[in-house]
Amino acid sequence: MLIGVIDIGSNAVRFCISDLSDSLVSRNLPIVFQERAKISLYDALAASPDRRISDDILNTLRIAITRFDKICKALNVPDKNVSVFGTEASRSAANSDEMFAMIRNINSSWAVNLLSQRMEAIYGAMGIASSFYEIKGLVMDLGGGSIQISWASSLAGNCVMSESAVSLPYGAAAIFQRLRAQRAEGIKSEITSAFALAFKKIKPPFPLKGASLYLSGGGFRGLGCLAMSILSDDEYYPVPIINGYRCSIKDLEKVAQKQVNGKTMDKLEDVFRISKRRASQLPGILMLVQALVSAAPQIDAVYFCQGGIKEGFLYSKLDDSLKIRDPLVTCTAAHARPACTKIKTLMTSAISSFTPSYISKRILPAVVNLLYYQAPYTKDTQATAALNIAVTGVLAGVHGLSHVDRALLGIILCERWGGEVFDERVLGRLCDLVVSESRGNLGLAYMFWGYYVSKLATVFADLFPAGIVDNENRVKVELVTDEIDALLVELTFVKDDPCTLAVWDNVESLERKVKKFRKKFDIVGVPKVSFKLSIK
């Protein structure tokens, strides 16, 4: 099912065609086409004394939408599957009826909607929910003319949110215009008070102390890119993708204290994904963050999201049975060879009950799905390509993954192909990301179990080199000892089997490699692993 979406925002107009026909991957909201037109209705209204969209802007919009209509027809998108959404600037335009009539004249079968503030907040929150496997916390969607504030919880596919979401007139472009005419301190005090009242009105069912905050919208994404640049303690941040980027509220406050003026503006434009327009709006966005910190200093982690109105609308079209699916597993399933089902069963039998569920339920299935993906690559490219598979590789554009998902998946697959990469700094930065973002020792535990999964799954993949199960009894797995400090796994192989004999050295070195890794990084809270090898 191909679905087209036109999101007429205050700062830009976004076009998207998504394919939700394949239930296997629809949770990832796969994109067939997307484009962003630099048409700012907010600027057009600010320049008009009577708050009208000028004929020139309407004509530019007409050309862009007509182009999208032709793209939809070329891709066979049914007219009834195309929806148009107007938001804050459309609501405040004196001649919005004229704009919507023009759109209906282009294609009378499209569903054209002027979103209420509540529906804009709902779709914004659902867009954020689509951006992760699970979320729970405050959500804020920053547009050009307004900012939507709510809370949302999406756990096991059950998405609930505030019944009283708040829309405030503090969009990125709106604050930019006010700063040109008013003193910053007065505006900041006003926004701080408005935020404090908004947090009371939305009535979150959890304390603000220690709560997570999810930020979406172009202005916040620009802020995230700036945070990546400032907070990285090296020359670069290893995952150049805004969705899933995380920092603490204290770190974000450090970024917010950055002084932006004429001297620093040019440097800001050199930061990855910050345009000249976005750089000009950053003073207002940074002040918005300062007001946020003043209103709710108890917030803990801040997550940046790609999901917005269009993603929220697409996510709302999914059945609950699809929303509950793990985007990390669904995006990798299409690459699985037939033997992967067998290998998952074997791996599950070798996983300790003390293994973090993140590894056993999410990472393990995704890794097994991709065990053979780099098999056709040359030896000198396999490990490097595997390391970057979710950063710049085939999964880079997948929606719904966190940065830890992307980093750990790549690290484990890199080890599956020997772990020798062209630039070890990249590997080191991704390892640091997993450890730091997963709160220290838990991150080290993820690394240990990831290494264990990598080495054992590689043996199983080597036993079925064609990716096809030609002998169901080639290997059997039994968990003999499963204790918090000791794990004993028995592997039983068929005697004189050539597929086993060819990789026997790797089988015999399993225990030594896992013990060496555990000792090298002095990881506590994980068991000593032993393997008992039997041949029958």
WOVENUR-V724836 format. One record per run of one state. SS is the DSSP state (~ for helix, > for strand, _ for the rest). FROM is the first residue (numbers start at 1). LEN is the number of residues. If there is no record, write none. Layout:
BEGIN
{{SS | FROM | LEN} {SS | FROM | LEN}}
END
This chain:
BEGIN
{{_ | 1 | 1} {> | 2 | 7} {_ | 9 | 4} {> | 13 | 7} {_ | 20 | 6} {~ | 26 | 3} {_ | 29 | 2} {> | 31 | 7} {_ | 38 | 3} {~ | 41 | 6} {_ | 47 | 8} {~ | 55 | 20} {_ | 75 | 4} {~ | 79 | 3} {> | 82 | 5} {_ | 87 | 1} {~ | 88 | 5} {_ | 93 | 3} {~ | 96 | 11} {_ | 107 | 4} {> | 111 | 4} {_ | 115 | 2} {~ | 117 | 14} {_ | 131 | 4} {> | 135 | 8} {_ | 143 | 4} {> | 147 | 9} {_ | 156 | 2} {> | 158 | 4} {_ | 162 | 4} {> | 166 | 3} {_ | 169 | 3} {~ | 172 | 8} {_ | 180 | 4} {~ | 184 | 18} {_ | 202 | 10} {> | 212 | 5} {_ | 217 | 1} {~ | 218 | 14} {_ | 232 | 14} {> | 246 | 3} {~ | 249 | 8} {_ | 257 | 5} {~ | 262 | 8} {_ | 270 | 6} {~ | 276 | 20} {_ | 296 | 5} {> | 301 | 4} {_ | 305 | 4} {~ | 309 | 8} {_ | 317 | 3} {~ | 320 | 4} {_ | 324 | 3} {~ | 327 | 7} {_ | 334 | 5} {~ | 339 | 11} {_ | 350 | 7} {~ | 357 | 13} {_ | 370 | 9} {~ | 379 | 9} {_ | 388 | 15} {~ | 403 | 14} {_ | 417 | 7} {~ | 424 | 14} {_ | 438 | 3} {~ | 441 | 23} {_ | 464 | 11} {> | 475 | 9} {_ | 484 | 2} {> | 486 | 8} {_ | 494 | 4} {~ | 498 | 4} {_ | 502 | 2} {~ | 504 | 5} {_ | 509 | 1} {~ | 510 | 11} {_ | 521 | 7} {> | 528 | 8} {_ | 536 | 1}}
END
